[in-house]
């Protein structure tokens, strides 16, 4: 998710990324659920899109050592931190710099793509371009697994979601909070698009869904 945050930042902010995510998004729980949903198998090639500091990719590799994990992000400081964490965890993950709208991978490179709390940072054109790039780098029948903010499940979640909507912009976050992101994925050529899980967080309803490349 870091690639659309302004590039000028203090190094300390990168260090704060993980504790803030843990405190505000129920990070450990939704990532545990997403990895369970993804059901990664040994030998599969898996991309963590907009990987940030690499938490998800590292956990995926530790859970399935025989899988081949890569993470991509547009922020070199985030990637530096991700590589440090991977070394400390003894997890072999390739972290690459690149944008979601122009991924640095060949066609049909991955069996699965994972995305967490990223799509709500993109405007509509960026969402569509990113979905097209995911379809390109996934093999036919490959899987997309997304965890992001979604349509509120109750009035309290709706009220809490305004924190994110105002911070990131009403136009940019519209498709996430009105629940239309899965429809955009389907319009991008994916099949079997289905909500798989959801949970309540301090910032609103988190929705997990999956789709399959054509």
BELGI-V31414 format. One record per pair of residues at least 12 apart in sequence whose C-alpha atoms are under 10 Angstrom apart, sorted by sequence separation. I is the first residue (numbers start at 0). GAP is how many residues later the second one is. If there is no record, write none. Layout:
i = [I/I]
gap = [GAP/GAP]
This chain:
i = [1/47/56/57/70/81/82/118/148/164/181/194/195/196/56/57/81/130/163/181/194/195/196/45/56/193/194/195/1/45/55/56/78/79/148/161/193/194/53/54/78/148/160/192/193/194/53/77/78/191/192/193/52/53/78/99/191/192/193/41/50/51/53/75/77/99/157/190/191/192/39/43/50/51/52/75/113/189/190/191/192/34/38/39/41/42/44/45/46/47/48/49/50/51/74/75/112/189/190/191/33/34/37/40/41/42/43/44/45/46/47/48/49/50/51/52/68/69/70/71/72/73/74/75/99/111/112/188/189/190/191/39/40/41/42/43/44/45/46/47/48/49/50/51/68/69/70/71/72/73/74/149/150/188/189/190/30/31/34/35/39/40/41/42/43/44/45/46/47/48/49/50/51/52/53/57/61/67/68/69/70/71/72/73/74/100/109/112/148/149/150/151/188/189/30/34/38/40/41/42/43/44/45/46/47/49/51/52/53/56/57/60/66/67/68/69/70/71/72/73/100/109/111/112/149/150/151/184/185/187/188/33/39/40/41/42/51/52/53/64/66/67/68/69/70/71/72/73/99/100/106/107/109/110/111/148/149/150/151/181/184/185/187/27/31/39/40/50/51/52/53/54/57/58/61/64/70/71/72/99/100/101/102/106/107/108/109/110/111/118/148/149/150/151/176/181/184/185/26/27/30/31/34/39/49/50/51/52/53/57/60/61/62/71/100/101/104/106/107/108/109/110/117/118/119/147/148/149/150/176/178/180/181/184/26/30/49/51/52/53/56/57/60/61/99/100/103/106/107/108/109/110/111/112/113/114/115/116/117/118/119/147/148/149/150/176/181/51/52/53/54/58/60/61/72/99/100/101/102/105/106/107/108/109/110/111/112/113/114/115/116/117/118/119/148/149/150/175/50/52/53/54/57/59/60/61/71/98/99/100/101/102/104/105/106/107/110/111/112/113/114/115/116/117/149/175/52/53/57/58/60/71/99/100/101/104/105/106/107/109/110/111/112/113/114/115/116/148/149/52/57/59/71/99/100/102/103/104/107/108/109/110/111/112/113/114/115/147/17/56/57/98/99/102/107/16/17/56/57/145/16/17/56/145/17/56/13/14/56/164/13/53/162/163/69/160/162/163/53/68/143/159/160/161/162/52/67/70/159/160/161/51/67/68/69/70/120/156/159/160/50/68/119/155/156/158/159/160/50/119/126/152/156/157/158/159/160/3/46/49/121/122/125/143/151/152/153/155/156/157/2/46/47/49/120/121/122/123/124/142/152/155/156/157/0/1/2/46/49/119/120/122/123/126/141/142/144/146/149/151/155/156/0/1/2/48/49/119/121/122/123/140/142/143/145/146/148/149/154/155/156/0/1/48/49/119/121/122/123/134/140/144/145/146/147/148/153/0/1/48/119/120/121/122/123/133/144/146/152/153/0/119/120/121/122/148/151/152/118/119/121/127/130/131/134/150/151/152/48/118/119/121/126/130/133/134/148/149/150/151/152/119/120/129/130/131/132/134/148/149/150/151/118/119/127/130/131/133/148/149/150/56/118/119/123/126/127/130/131/147/148/149/55/126/129/130/131/147/148/149/55/127/128/130/146/147/148/55/123/127/146/147/13/16/119/126/145/146/147/14/46/118/145/146/13/14/45/46/50/144/145/146/12/13/44/45/46/47/48/49/50/51/144/145/12/13/44/45/46/47/48/49/50/143/144/145/10/13/14/43/44/45/46/47/48/49/50/51/143/144/6/9/10/13/43/44/45/46/47/48/49/50/142/143/144/6/8/42/43/44/45/46/47/49/142/143/2/3/4/5/6/48/49/141/142/143/2/3/4/6/10/40/140/141/142/0/1/2/3/39/140/141/142/0/1/2/39/139/140/141/0/1/2/38/138/139/140/0/1/37/137/138/139/1/2/37/137/138/1/37/136/137/0/1/134/135/134/34/133/134/33/33/48/33/30/48/29/46/26/116/26/46/115/116/46/24/45/115/44/114/2/44/2/3/2/3/45/113/1/2/44/45/46/47/48/112/45/0/111/111/111/110/39/37/37/37/36/37/36/34/33/33/33/0/3/32/0/2/0/1/4/30/0/3/29/0/2/3/29/0/1/2/0/0/24/24/36/36/33/4/32/33/32/32/32/29/29/29/28/29/29/36/36/37/25/36/24/25/26/33/24/25/32/33/24/25/29/33/23/24/25/29/30/22/23/24/29/22/23/24/23/24/25/24]
gap = [12/12/12/12/12/12/12/12/12/12/12/12/12/12/13/13/13/13/13/13/13/13/13/14/14/14/14/14/15/15/15/15/15/15/15/15/15/15/16/16/16/16/16/16/16/16/17/17/17/17/17/17/18/18/18/18/18/18/18/19/19/19/19/19/19/19/19/19/19/19/20/20/20/20/20/20/20/20/20/20/20/21/21/21/21/21/21/21/21/21/21/21/21/21/21/21/21/21/21/21/22/22/22/22/22/22/22/22/22/22/22/22/22/22/22/22/22/22/22/22/22/22/22/22/22/22/22/22/22/22/22/23/23/23/23/23/23/23/23/23/23/23/23/23/23/23/23/23/23/23/23/23/23/23/23/23/24/24/24/24/24/24/24/24/24/24/24/24/24/24/24/24/24/24/24/24/24/24/24/24/24/24/24/24/24/24/24/24/24/24/24/24/24/24/25/25/25/25/25/25/25/25/25/25/25/25/25/25/25/25/25/25/25/25/25/25/25/25/25/25/25/25/25/25/25/25/25/25/25/25/25/26/26/26/26/26/26/26/26/26/26/26/26/26/26/26/26/26/26/26/26/26/26/26/26/26/26/26/26/26/26/26/26/27/27/27/27/27/27/27/27/27/27/27/27/27/27/27/27/27/27/27/27/27/27/27/27/27/27/27/27/27/27/27/27/27/27/27/28/28/28/28/28/28/28/28/28/28/28/28/28/28/28/28/28/28/28/28/28/28/28/28/28/28/28/28/28/28/28/28/28/28/28/28/29/29/29/29/29/29/29/29/29/29/29/29/29/29/29/29/29/29/29/29/29/29/29/29/29/29/29/29/29/29/29/29/29/30/30/30/30/30/30/30/30/30/30/30/30/30/30/30/30/30/30/30/30/30/30/30/30/30/30/30/30/30/30/30/31/31/31/31/31/31/31/31/31/31/31/31/31/31/31/31/31/31/31/31/31/31/31/31/31/31/31/31/32/32/32/32/32/32/32/32/32/32/32/32/32/32/32/32/32/32/32/32/32/32/32/33/33/33/33/33/33/33/33/33/33/33/33/33/33/33/33/33/33/33/34/34/34/34/34/34/34/35/35/35/35/35/36/36/36/36/37/37/38/38/38/38/39/39/39/39/40/40/40/40/41/41/41/41/41/41/41/42/42/42/42/42/42/43/43/43/43/43/43/43/43/43/44/44/44/44/44/44/44/44/45/45/45/45/45/45/45/45/45/46/46/46/46/46/46/46/46/46/46/46/46/46/47/47/47/47/47/47/47/47/47/47/47/47/47/47/48/48/48/48/48/48/48/48/48/48/48/48/48/48/48/48/48/48/49/49/49/49/49/49/49/49/49/49/49/49/49/49/49/49/49/49/49/50/50/50/50/50/50/50/50/50/50/50/50/50/50/50/50/51/51/51/51/51/51/51/51/51/51/51/51/51/52/52/52/52/52/52/52/52/53/53/53/53/53/53/53/53/53/53/54/54/54/54/54/54/54/54/54/54/54/54/54/55/55/55/55/55/55/55/55/55/55/55/56/56/56/56/56/56/56/56/56/57/57/57/57/57/57/57/57/57/57/57/58/58/58/58/58/58/58/58/59/59/59/59/59/59/59/60/60/60/60/60/61/61/61/61/61/61/61/62/62/62/62/62/63/63/63/63/63/63/63/63/64/64/64/64/64/64/64/64/64/64/64/64/65/65/65/65/65/65/65/65/65/65/65/65/66/66/66/66/66/66/66/66/66/66/66/66/66/66/67/67/67/67/67/67/67/67/67/67/67/67/67/67/67/68/68/68/68/68/68/68/68/68/68/68/69/69/69/69/69/69/69/69/69/69/70/70/70/70/70/70/70/70/70/71/71/71/71/71/71/71/71/72/72/72/72/72/72/72/73/73/73/73/73/73/73/74/74/74/74/74/74/75/75/75/75/75/76/76/76/76/77/77/77/77/78/79/79/79/80/81/81/82/85/85/86/87/89/89/90/90/90/90/91/92/92/92/93/93/94/94/95/95/96/96/96/96/97/97/97/97/97/97/97/97/98/99/99/100/101/102/103/105/106/107/108/108/109/110/111/112/113/114/114/114/115/115/116/116/116/116/117/117/117/118/118/118/118/119/119/119/120/121/123/124/159/160/162/163/163/163/164/165/166/167/168/169/170/170/171/171/172/172/173/173/174/174/174/174/175/175/175/175/176/176/176/176/177/177/177/177/177/178/178/178/178/179/179/179/180/180/180/181]
